[in-house]
Amino acid sequence: MGGRVSPNPWPVSFGSMTHWPVVLPLLLLSLSPLNAQKGAKGPEPRAAKAEAPELDASLGPRVLVTAFRSPIDSFEHPRSIIVVDEEVLLRRSENSALDALDRSIGIWIEKRTASTSDPVLRGLSGANLLATVDGNSLSTFWGEGGFAGDDMYGKVEPESLERIEVIRGPASLQYASNALGGVINFVTRKPSLPFPEEGAVFGARFKSSFETINKGLSTRLDAETAIPGLRFRIGGTWRDMENGQGGHGVGTLDPSGGREYNFDLSAEYLTGVDGSHVFVEMQQVAKRGIARYYRKTQNNENDRTGFTAGWRSADRDAANMVQASFYYQWKQDRRYWNDGRWGYAHWQTYSSDFLLRSDEILPGSKLLLGATAHLDQGQSPDDEEFTVNYPDGRREKASPDADWYDFGFFVQSDSDIAEWATISLGLRYDYFMYQSRPDGFYSSPGGNNEIDRLDEDEHSLTGGVSLLLRASKEWRIGASWSRGFRYFAPKFGIVKTGFGLVVPSGLQDPVIADNFELTLKHRSEGIQSELAAYYTNFDGFQETQPGSYQGNDYYDYNGNNVFDSDERVYVTTGGGRALLYGVEWDARVDPWVYFPSLPEGLYLSGGLMWNYGRDLSANEPMRHTHPARGVLRLGYEEPTQGLWYAELEADFVRHFDRIPSSRLSSDLGYRREPQDPSSPLLREDGLPGYTVLKLQGGARVHEKARLGFSLDNLSNKNYRPAHSRMDAFGFSARFFFEIDL
């Protein structure tokens, strides 16, 4: 592959400047404070940066969440939320950021490669979920890979993260389209050194890890420096993995390895005006030799560059703040086939965003205002289709180049209607424009490229209502209605199927998810617990139904002037309906609080998750529900200085049989050998259940150095998680070493 050179990823047609009137004003606004006076104090130290009310220390640790665009303790929010902090990320030392969520209650992780993963959340996956990096879209309006996004989530470097936040359920009020089933927000690490009054301070961090199952070696280096008024952090990761080994009797999972070379940067510059500052952030991910196990004749490469520049009036987690920012993202996926073909799909994102948070404008209320001007550009934007280059020099595009705009505005108010109750009301409006531009490399299936030249617009209005009741110091009761929506990309060309002809369609009305949720949260010195029950109604899923095209029920596809039986016209409509409901419970108990004879630092944690979804139009199960699951952990953390920790975990998963009949027969993930479509089913009705054990631990061997290990799949179990298209790895030992320099 070394001799293959990609063409210019953005041809001249993509270089049009039509988007700059949108992004330039807010970009200039974001940089305007650079000429402000010098000498003012900067943001407060990290430990004191958030202005949310302090909680009684006996209630346990405060868990800050920013995914709702406003910092809040997760205990004080009525919705169900997952937060994985930096310490958990360190202990897990995963090759994929999503794998750190694998044992979290409320989310399911499927695997297709060793270094990438795909989430399943509230009955949905892929482009029906929104992924963000520091609140900026990692997804595009097309999603990435249709109903799976394993390449997309691989474009986040896990060692660069401070925490991961997951909103379970719709969140289009804050994020617009694609936040149908939830939002996964990856929060990157920021400079941590304080601003010195004079001179310079330096810091560095080195980490290395090794995994036995695939001889996976990972090396990470972070360096920081700070001078008066300026501080920045840079980091880089190198990772190499060979093919892994499956559980008992499976053998080598060939292919399943890959390599990565990743880089990230974050900087803050004080402008000198009441703690305001300019910030710059960048992430670069380059993945090579990434193999999907179930497609052994293919090899993949993935690249992403993300860049953010902006201005804030205060620290990023302050309760009162104004922020203006500009975000740019470039992504490309390349695929190489054994027959000499190779293809690519790539996207660009431009986004200008404005955010205001204030508890002073409306008496007794916290006000949140946001506005966005967003543009996604895509060339062969579905990475399951690609622009394909042939050995003879031909190039073919599966879909035309396209621009997809969104101009949105939202407002949310959190009001204390009593000392024991807070109500939140929100409303959002978005205006979307979609423009496609067929060129000479695109060939419409119907032979006429102009029928796929679209210029359409749509409007969307959404919102949410929630209520939080403070039943006592230790108990919170939440009730909420939230709405999510997603626009599907238009259908191009006249596509011949076994039942007829599917004709082009423009933007359809969005798929709508109305989520009703009740939560019960408890936090005291010895117990932390969260119970969530939800019901979601989906309306507008796309269906194919008989219709007409150019005024006729039939279309002469083969040009024989006869309407054949398979030339009946079908149109894509948004009439499908589905429902989903489920329960999620997560808890931790510190038994030494109630039984003083037990050692301090001993804990018991775990939870349960179950859901049921039904596609009402097809009268079959929803595609992306998950099996019933329980997790149980017994652990110990040295309580005085945090010198060492150990944890034994058991993951109990029920057999999975709620699968649409069409998926059971066609999805390779349900075959005994996913590389062989003719192999028998693993089980006639789905996948068998399993129990997997894991042991992890670590110790601080020096003031600035620590060691850790993780023993996964202790019994070398042969199993396959639902929706995965490869068997899980067998017994594996992972070790890491970290030192602060």
N, C-alpha and C positions, 0 to 999 in steps of 0.2 A: 504493500500500500504506500510505501515511501515515495513512489514516483507519481502518485495521483495528486493532482492539484485541483482544488475546488475552483470553480469560476468565481468571478466577482459576485459576492453573495447578495449584493443589492444593485441590480441593473439600473440604468439611467431612469427608467420609469419609476423606480422607488426613490429616486433622489429628488423628487419634486419638493418644492419648498412650501406647499400649501398648508402644512401643519404649523409652520413657524409663527403665523399670526396668533395661533392658540397658545403655544408654549412660551414664546419670547416675553410677553408682559410679566408673567409670574416669575420667570427666571430672573429678569431684571429686578423685580421686587425682592426676590430672595437674596440678591447680592447687594442691594442698596445700602445696608448698614455698614459696609466696609469702611466708609469714610468717617464713622462716628468717633467721638473723643476717646482717648486712651486712659487707662488707669482705673476703671471701675472694676469692682469685684466680679468674678465669674460665677458660674453655677455652683451651688452648694455641693459639698462632698456627697458621694453616692449614698452614704448611709442616711442622709437627711434630705434627699432630693424630693421626695413625694410629700404633698401637703394633705393627704387624706387623713382623717381622724385617727389618732393612736388608739390601739386596743389594749385592754388589760393584758399584761404579760402572761397571766395564768390561762389565757385562752389559746395559747400556742402561737406558733410563728405566723407572721403576716405574709400573705402570698399576693404579691402585686401582679396585676394583669393589665396589659395595655391594648389587647386585641380589639377592644370595643372603642378605640380611639381616645379613651380617657382613662387615666390610671385609677384603679380601684382594687381594694382587697377582694379576692375571689369570694370570701365569706360574706361580703356585703353586696353581692350581685345576685339577682334572682335566677339567672341562667346557670346551666351546668357547664363547667370549664375544666380543662386539663392543663396543668402547668408542670413542665419538666424543667428543673433548674440546672444551673451549671454544674453542681456537684453530681447530680445523677448522670448528666452527659459525660462527665469525666469518668465515673465509675463504669459506665457501660462501654465507652470507647468503641462505638460502632462505626462500621464503614459507611453506613447510610444514616443520615440524620433521623429519618422516620423510624428506624429500628429502635431508637431510644424510647419510642412510644409503644413498643410492641406488647408490653404487659400492662399498659394503662387501661383502665376501665372506660368504655365508651367509644373506643376506636379499634378497628381491626386492621392488621398489616398483612398484605400479601406479597409474595416474592416471585420474581422472574429472573433476577440476576443476583450475583453476590453483593453488588455495591449499590443497587437501587431497589426501591420498594414502592408500593402503592397503597394508599389508605382507603379503607371502607368506613364510612361515617354516616350513621342514620339512614341506611338503606341505599346510599349513593356512593359513587366513586368517580375517578377521572375528572373530566371537565365539569361535572356537577358539583365539585368542591372547589373552593378558592384557596390557593396557596399564596402567601405573601412573605416578603423579606422586609422586616422593619415596617410593615404596613403597606409596602409597595408590591404591586402584583408580580408574582412569579409566573402565574398562569397568563394566558391571553384569553380573549373572548372565544377563540376556537377551542380552548383547552389545550391539550397536548396528548395526542394518541387516542382521541375519541373517548371511550369509556375507561381508559386506563392511562395513568400518568407516571409510569415507573421511570421513564427517562427524565421527566420534569423534576421529580423529587430528588433525583440523583444530582441535580445541578445546584445543590446546597452543600457546602462543606461543613460537616458536623463539628469539627474542631474549632470553627470560627464562631460558634454560637454561645450566647449567654443563657438563653432559655428557649423553650418552644411552648407556645400557647395554642390551645385548640378550643374554638367555640363549637360546641356540639349542637347542631341544628342551624336553621337558616339565619343569615346575617346580612341580607341585602341592604338594610337600612344604612349600614356603615360602608358597604363595599360594592353595592350595585350587582351587576350580572355575575353569574356563576357561583355565588355564595348560597347555593340551593340547599346543600346538605350540611354545610359548616365551613369554617375558616381555620386554616392552619397557618399561624404566624410564626416565622422564624426570626428571633431577635438576635442580632449579631452583637459580638463583644465590642465595647467602646473603650476609648482610652481610660485607664483607671488611675494613673498617676495624678497627684494634685498639682495645680499650677504653682510653681515657686515664685517668690517675690523677686528673686534674682538668680542668675546662673541657670544651670540645667540639671535635671535629674533623669536617670535612665533605669530601665528595667527590661528583663527578658524572661522568657519561659520556653523550656524545651520539653518535648514529650515524644516518647517512642513506644510503639506497641507491636506485638507479634501474636499471630493467631495460628494455631497448629493445623486446623482443618484444611486450610488452603495455602499454608505458608505465607499468610498475608502479613506484610510489613508496612507500617505506617510511621512517618516521621513528621513532626510538627515543630515549627519555631515561630515564636512571637517576640517582637521587640517593640519597646515603647520609649518615648522620650517626651519631656515637657520643659518648656522655657516660659518666661512670663508672657501670658496671653496666648500661647499656642501649645497644644499637645497632640500627639498622634500615635497610632499603633499600626504596625504592619505585621502580617503573618503569612506563612506559606506551609503547604502540606504536600508531601509526596507519599503515594500509596501504591503498592503493587500486590496483586493477588493471583495465585495460580488457580487451577480448577479445584473445587472443593469435593469433599467426600460425603455421600449420603449416609443415612442411618444403617442399621443392621441389614446386610444383604443387598444394599443398593449399589455400592461401589462408587467409582468416580463420576461426578456430575460434569460431563464434558460436552459443551463448554460452559464455564460459569465464572471465569476470572476477569481480570481487567487491570488497568493502570489509571492513575490520576495525578494531575499536577495543578494545584489550586493556590490562589493568592487572594489576599484581602487586605483592605486598608480602611482606617477610620481616623478622622482628624476633627478637632474643634479649635476655633479661633475666636477669642473674646473681642467683641466690638467695643466694649467699654461703656455700654448704655444699659444700666440697671440689670446686669447679668446676661444680656443678650449675646448670642454668639452665632457664628457661621459654622456649618458642619459639612463635611464631605465624606462619603462612604463609597467603597468600590468592592466588588467581588468578581473574581475571575475563576472559572471552573473549566478544566480541560480533561475529558475522560477519553481514554483510548483503549482499543481492544475489548470493549464491553460486549459480552456475549449473552444473548438470551438463550437459556438452555433449550427451550422447546423449538428454537429455530437455528439448528446447528449449521445451516448453509449460509448464515449471515454473520457479519461482523459490524459493530456499531461504534460510532464516535459522537460525543456530545460536547458542545461548548456553550458557555454562557458568560456574558459580561454584564454586570449591573453597576450603574453609577447614579448616585444621588448627591445633589448639592442644594443647600437651603439655609434659611435663617430662622432662629427661634428667639423669642423675647425672654425666655427663661429655660430652665433645665427641661429635658425631654419629657420627664414624668411629673412636672409641676401641675398643680390643679388650675392655675391661671397662666395661660400661655397663648401666644399667637405664633403660627408657623407658616412659612411659605417655602415650597420646595419644588425642585424639578428632578424627574427620574427618567433615566434612559436604560433600556435593556436590549441586548442582542442575543439571540439564541439560534443555534443551528444543530440539527441532527443529521448525521450522514450514515448511510448504510451501504455495505459492500456485499455483493452476492458472489458465490463461488463461480458463477458462469461469466464473470467479467463485468457485469452491470454494477453501477453504483448510483446512489441517489441522495438527494438532500431535501430537507424542509427547513425553512428558517423564518424567524419572526423578529420584528422590532417593536418596541414600546416606547412611546413618549408620553409623559404625564406631568402636568403642572397641578399642584394641589395647595389648597389653603385650608387651614384649620384654626379655629378659635375655641378655647376653653375658658370659661369664666364662671365664678360663683358670686360676682358682684353686679352683673347687668340686671338680672331678675332677682329681687329680694327673695330669699329662702329657696332658691333654685340654682342648680348647676346647669349652665347652658353650654351646649356643644354645637358649633356650626362648622360645616365643611363644604368645600366646592372643589370640583375637579374638571380638568379638560384633558381627555385621554385619547390617545390614538394607538391602535395596534395595526401593524402592517404585516401581511403574511404572504409568502411565496410557497405554494404547495403546503398550505398551513396545517393540513392533517398529516402527521408524521407516519401514518400507515399507508400513505399514497405516494408522496415524494415526487420531486422532479428527477426523472430517471435518465441517466446517461448510458448509452449502449456502446459496446466495443467498436461498432462501425462508425461512431461519431454522431449518431442520432441523439437528440434530446427531446423528451416528452414530459409535459406537465400534466399532472392529474387534475388540477383545478387552476383557475386563473388567479393572478395576483389580486390582492384586495386590500382596501383600507377600511378600518372599522373604528368609528369615532363614538365617543360618549362625552356629553356635557352634563354634569350632574351637580345637584345641590341637596344637602340634607341638614335638618335641624333636630336636636334632641334636648329635652329638658327633664332633669331629675329634681323632683320637688318633695320636700318633707311635709306631708299633709298632717302629720302628727309626730310626736317624738318616737313613736313605735312603728311608723309606716312611711315608706317612700314610694312614690309613683313616678314612672318614667314614660314619657310620650315622645314618639319620633315620627318624622315624615321625610320622604325622599322623592325627588323628581329627577328623571334622567331622559335625555334626548339622544337617540342613537342614529347614526348615519352609516350606511354600508355601501361601498362602491367597489365593483370588481372591474378588472381591466384585462381581458384576454389578449394574449400576444401570439407571435408566430410559433412559439413552442407548445402552446396549448391547442388541443384539438377536441372540440366538443363531440361527444358520442353521437349527437344528431347530425354532425357535419356542418353546422352553422355556428361559428363562434359568437356572433352578435347576439344570439338569444341568451348568452351567458354574461352579457354586459349589463350589470345592474347598478342602479342608483336609487336606493330606498332609504326610508327613515321610519323610526318607530319611537313611541313615547312610553314611559313606564312610571307609575306612581306606586310607591310601597311605603310601609311603615311598621310600627311595632308599639306594643303597650306592655308594661310589666309592673308588678307590685311586689314590694318586699316588706314583710312583716317581721318586726323584731319581737318575737314572743317572749324572750328573756335575754339575759346577757349571753347565754350559751346557744340559743336556738334562733334560726332564721327560717322563715317560710316564704317561698317565692312562687309567683304565678305569672305566666307570660304568654303573649301571643306574638309571634315573629313571622315575618314573611320573607321568603327568598324567591328569586326568579333567575331564569337563564334563557337567553336568546340562542337558538341554534343557528348555525351558519346556513345560508341558502343551499339548495340542491342544484347542481349544475348538469347540463346536458340532458339528453333523452336516454335513459338507461333501460336496456332490455333485461327483463327478469323472466323467471319461469312462468309467471302469471300474467305478464303484460308489460306495458311501458310506463316507467315513472318519469314524468315530465318535470321541467325546471320549476323551482318555486323560490320565491323571494323570502325575506325575513317573515317568519311566522310570529304570531302572538307568543309571548314567552311562556315557558313552563313555570307554573306557580306552585310554591310549597307553603302552606299555612300550618305552622307548628304551634301546638298548645302544650305547655309544659308546666309541671308542678315540681318544685324542689323542696327538700327538707334538709337543712344543714345544721350540724352541731359541732361546736368547738369548745373544748374545755381543757383543763390541764392534762388529763389522761386519755381523752377520746377526741378524735376528729372523724366526722362522718358526713357523707353527702349521698342523698337518695334522690333520683330523678325519675319521673314517669312522664312519658310524652306520647302525643298522638299527632301525626302529620298527614294532611290531605294534599295530594298532588293533583293538579289539574293542568291539562294542556300538553301532556306527553305526545310526541309526534307519532302519527299513524299514517299508513298508506291506504287510501280508499279510492273507489272508482270515481272518475271526474271527467273533465273535458279539457281540451287544449286547442286554442285557436278556433273555438266554437264547435269542435267535433269530439265525439266520444271515442273515436279511433284515430290513430295516426299511422300513415303508410310508411312504416319504418324501412322496409326493404325496397320500396319504390316500384312495386309490381302493379300498382293501381287497384289492388284488392285488399280489403280489410280482413286480414287473417285473424284467427282466434286469439293469437298471442300479441295482437296489436291494440288491445283495449287500453285506454288511457287511465292511468292512476295518478292521483295527486297526493302530495304530502300535506296533511292537516294536523292541527294540534288538538285533537279531541280525546286523547287518551287520559284515563284517570287511574289513580292508585292510592292506597292508604298504607300507613305504617304506624305501628305502636310498639312500645317497649319499655323496659325498666333497666336502670343502671344504678348500682350501689357500690360505693367505695368507702373504706374506713381504715382507721389506724387506732390501735389501743396500746398504751404504755402501762402494762400490768403492775409495774413497781410502784406506781402512784397509789394503787389500792391495796397492794400486798407488799409492805415494806421489806419483807424477808427476801423478796426477789431482787436481783441486781439492777441498779439504776442503769438505764440505757437499753434494757431489753424491750422489744416491741413486737407486736403482731399486727399485720396489715393484710389487706386483700380486698376482694370485691366480687360482684356478679354482674353479668350483662346478658340481656336476652331481648330479642325483638322479633316481630312478625310483620311481613309486608306482602301485600297482594296487588297485583296488576289487575284492576277491575275490568279493563277493556278486553284483555286477553284471558281473563279468568285463570291466571297462573301466578305462582309466587313472583315477587319482585326479584330482579336479577342479583342485587347486591345486599341482601341481608347477611347476617353472620350466624354461626352456630352459637348455642348457649355456651357460656364460658364462666369459669370461676378461677380466681387467682388467690393463693394463700402464701404469705411470707412470714418467716420467723427470723428476727435479726437482732443484732446487738451493735451499739455504737458507744465507744468509750466516752463517758459523759463529761469529763473534766477538761481535757485538752484535745479531744478528737484524735487520739493517737492511732486507733485502729477500729475496724468495723468488719462484720461478717453477716451474711444473709443467705438463707436457704429459701428457695422459691419453688412452688408447685403450680403448674398451669394445667387446669382440667378443662377439656374441650369435648363437648358432645358431638355425636355424629351429625353430619350436615346433609339433609335430604330435601330442604325447601329450595328446589332448583327448577327453573322453567324447563319443560321437556326439550325445547329446542336447544337450550344451552347444554343440557346433559348429554345430548347426542353429538353436538358439534364442538364444544369447548375441549381443547386438548388437556386442560387441567384436570379433567375427570377420567382420563385414560390411564391405564396402568403404566404406560410409557409415553409421556407427553411428546416425545420426538417422533412417535409412530402413530399416525391417525387411525391405523387399522387395528391397533392393540385393543384388548377388551377393556371395559370399564373397571375401575378399581372396585366399585361396588354398584350393583344394579340401580340403587336409588341415590347415589351420591358418594360421600367420603366418610370413612370410619372416624370415630372419635379417638382421643389419645390423652395421655397424661405425660407431661415433660417436667423434669426436675433440673434446677439450676442452682449453683453455689457461687457466690462472689464474696470477695473480701479485699482488704487492703490495710496498709499501715503507713504512718508517717515515720520514716526512718531518720529524718533530720528535720531541722526547723524549716528547711527550704526544699525538701525532697520527700517523695512518697512513691510507694509501690502498690500495685493492685493486680488482682487476677479475677477471672470469671471462667467457671467450668460449665459450659452449656450442654444440654441434653445428656445428663449424667448416665442414663441407661442406654445411650446410643440408639434411641427409638427411631424406627422407620415410620415417618408420618408425613402428611402433606396438608398444610393449612388451606382452608377454603379460599378459593379464587386464585391460588397460586398455580403456576405452570411448571413447577419443579418441586421435587421432594426437598424437605428441610435438611439442613446439614446434620450429620451425626455428632457424636461426642467431640467437643472442641474445647481446647484450653486457650484462653486469651490472657496475655500479660501486658501491663503497661508500667512505664517509669516516667515520672514527671519531676522536673527540677526548676525552681525559680532562680534565675541567674542575677 
